[in-house]
Amino acid sequence: MTVLIASDLDRTLIYSAAALDLRMPDREAPRLLCVETYGGKPLSYLTETAATLLVRLAERAVFVPATTRTREQYHRVRLPGPPVRYAVCANGGHLLVDGESDPSWHRGVRRALADCAPLDEVRERLRRTADPGWLLKERIAEDLFAYLVVDREQLPDTYVKELADWAEPRGWTVSLQGRKIYAVPGPLTKSAAVAEVARRTGVTHTYAAGDSQLDADLLQAAEHGWRPGHGELADGGWDVEHVVPLPERGVAAGERILEEALRAVR
């Protein structure tokens, strides 16, 4: 049996300090390994136990990080173990092979986006509807999609749904992840890129993990999967028969996902 394990990164396998969700007494907290720095400061972590599990998993399966991060953001992450052969960045917009974007894959992605509303139209909508009272940053990523960084406490409860209702008939999807609101073209999916990796590697089974709406297609396409007890999917009660909803939250969920994935490939 040859298995591919595709996993989202942020808030699935790796966690910022704010997302660790360490609810136990300090003396019982797990030891953490920093896997990303930004501006000379530590940014993302997993537990030391999770690091060991990830190394073992990569020895037994084709491990594929599948992230909405840009290539630049992805390359800041230094996961334990040998460099991965394949990685999915920009929500499927770039398929990295040995760290470099596959140009033929990217050209195909660009063709698939032709039927969606243009990025400039979506970006203008974001700019016009975002309130300076809760908007912290507005960005585009890889000239493929847009996102806002917001103050969650000030963000109106109705904003994300209203934006999603506007975006859907234009071929775009909207996802709220932590402090970020993503607007992403519908054809831009992690599952399509992971399916291409599965084709190239000839695996017989594909498993997946993720926490957000942008991971839903990845999880649905997999033979089996796991989602943490936190995040957009958990908060919305998202449920698919072959995807196991785990009770763990925060960095403990990342460790549990790797435990389950390693058990599945034995």
N, C-alpha and C positions, 0 to 999 in steps of 0.2 A: 504494500500500500504506500503510495506516494501522496503526501498531503501538502497543500499550500495553506498557510495561515496568514490572512490579511488582517491587519489591525490599524485602526485609527491611532493617533498618537496622543494629542492633548486631551486630557481628562478621560482617557481610556487606559493608556499605558504610562504616560508621563504627566506630571502635575506641577503647577506653579505652587509657591508657598501658600497662596490664598485658597487653592483648591485641594490641599492635602486632606482636609477634614479629619484631623487627628483628635478624636474625642476621648481618648483614653488618658489616664494620668501621665504626666511627662515621663516618669521613670519607666513606663511601659511602652512608650512610643517606639516604633521601629527605627532602626538605623537607615539613613537615607543616602543615596548616591546621587550626586548632581550630574546630570547628563547634558545640560545646556547652560551656557553663560551668554549674557548680552550686555554690552557696554562695560565689560569687566566685572559684572556682578552675576552671582548664581541665579538661574531663572527656573529651571525645570528639574524634577526629581522623580526617581522611583525608589522603592525599597531595595536594600541590598539583597534580600531574598529574591525579589523580582528580577534583579540583575542576573543572579545565578540561574534562575529558571529560564530567562530569555536566551542565555548562552546555550543551555541544554536544548532548548526548543529549536534553535537555529541549526543544531547538529542533526536533528531528526526530521526537519521539515523545511520547505521553502518558505521562509519568513519574508513577508512583504509589508513594510510600512505603507499605509494608505492615508494620506493627510490632505487637508485643505491648505496647509502651509504652502507658501511660495518656495521655489527652489532655494533661494537664499536663506529663508527661515529654516527650511529642513536641514540644510548643511550645517547649521549651528548645533544640531542635536548629535551627540556622540553616544550612540547606544552601545551597551556591552557586547562583546563578541566580535567576530570578523565583520568587515564591511559587507552589507547586503548586496546581492547581485541586482535586484530589482527594487524600485520604490515608486510609489505613485504620489505626485505632488499636484498642487493647484486643483484639487478635487477631481483628478483625472485628466487635467489639461496637459500635464507632462508625465511621461513614463520614463523614469531614469533607468539606464542600464549602465552599471558600474559607475554611477554618479553623474552620467551625462544624459541630457534629454535626447530621446529618440526622435529625430526630425520627421520621419514618416508618420509616426503616431500623432505628432503635434499637427501636422498638416491635415490629417483626417479629422482631428478634433475641430479645427477651424472650419472645415467644410460643414460639419454637423451643426455648427452654431449659426449658420447662415439664415435659418428660418426663424430665429429668435429676434426679439427687439434688440437693437444695438445697445452696446454698453453705455454709450454717451446718453441715451435716453433714460436708462435706468439710473445712472449716476445723477443726472439732473433732477430726477424725481426724489432721490435721497436728499439732495441738497435743499430742495424746496420744502420738503416736509419735516426735516430734522430741526428740532428746537435747540438753539444755542444753550438753553438752560440744562439740557442733558447730553448734548453731543460733545464728545471729547475729541474725536478724530474722524476723518472721512478719508478712505483710501480705495485705490484700485489694486488688484493683484494680477500680475503677469498679463495685463491687458485682456483678462478673461472675465473677471467678476469684480464686484465692489463690496465693501463692508464699512460699517460704522462701529466705532468704539464709543460706548455710551456709559452714562451713570445709571446703573440699574435701579437705584432707589428713586430716581427722578423720572425714569422712562414711563410714559403712560401705558397702562395695561392693554390698551386697544391698538397701540401703534403697529406692532408686528403683524397682527391679523389684517389690519387695514392695508399695510404694505403688501402682504401676501396676496390679498384679494386683487389688488391692482396688478401685481406682477404675473399672476397665473395665466391670464389670457394672452400675455405677451411672451409666454414660453419660459418664464423665470420662476425660480423657487426662492423662498425666504426661510432662513434658519436663525434662531437665537441661541448663541453658545457663550455662556458666561457674560462678558461685557461686550461681545461682538454680535452685530446683526449682519448676516451675510445675505447678499442677493446674488444668486448663481443661475446661469442658464440651465434649463432642464436637461439638455443632452450632455451636460458636463457632469459625469458621474464617476465615482470610484469603481463601481462594479464593472464598467466597460473596460477600464484599464487593467483591473485584476483578471478579468476573463482573458485578456490578451496575454498576460503573464502565464496563466494556466495553460493556454494553448502552446506557448513557446516552450514551457518546461515539461509538458506532457503529464502533469499531475493527474491523479485519479479522483481526488477529493479536495474541496475547497471549504475552509472554515473561516469565520470572520468575527470581529469584535468592534463595537463602536457605541457611542453614547448619544449622538445627535441626529437630527433629521437628515443631515447630509450623509449619514452612515446608513440610513434605512435601506437604500437600494443595494448597498454592499451586503447587508445582513440578509435581505430577502433573497438575493441571488446565491448565497452560500448554502451548502448542504446542511450546515449546523453553525450556530453562533452563540455569542454571549453579549449581554449589555449590562453595564453597571447599575447600581441602585440609585444613581444620581443622573442628572443630565436631561436634555430635552425629551428623549424618548421615554425615560422613566417618569418624568413629570407629566407627560401626556398620556400615560397608560398604554403606550405602544406595545402591541402584543402580536407575535407571530409564533406559530406552533414550534418551529424548529430553532427558535432563538431563546436561550435560557435567560430569564431576568435574575440577575444575581442580587443578593441583599446587601453586599458590601458597597460602601460609598467611599469616595476619595481614593487616596493612594492604595488603600487596602483592596479596592476593586481591581486595580491593575495587577496586583499580585495574584488575586484569585483567578483572573482571566488567564494568566500564564500557567497557573496550576492546572486549570481545566484543559487548556490547549495541549499541554504536555501529556496529560493523561489520555487525551483523545488520539495522540499520534503513537502511543506505545503499542 
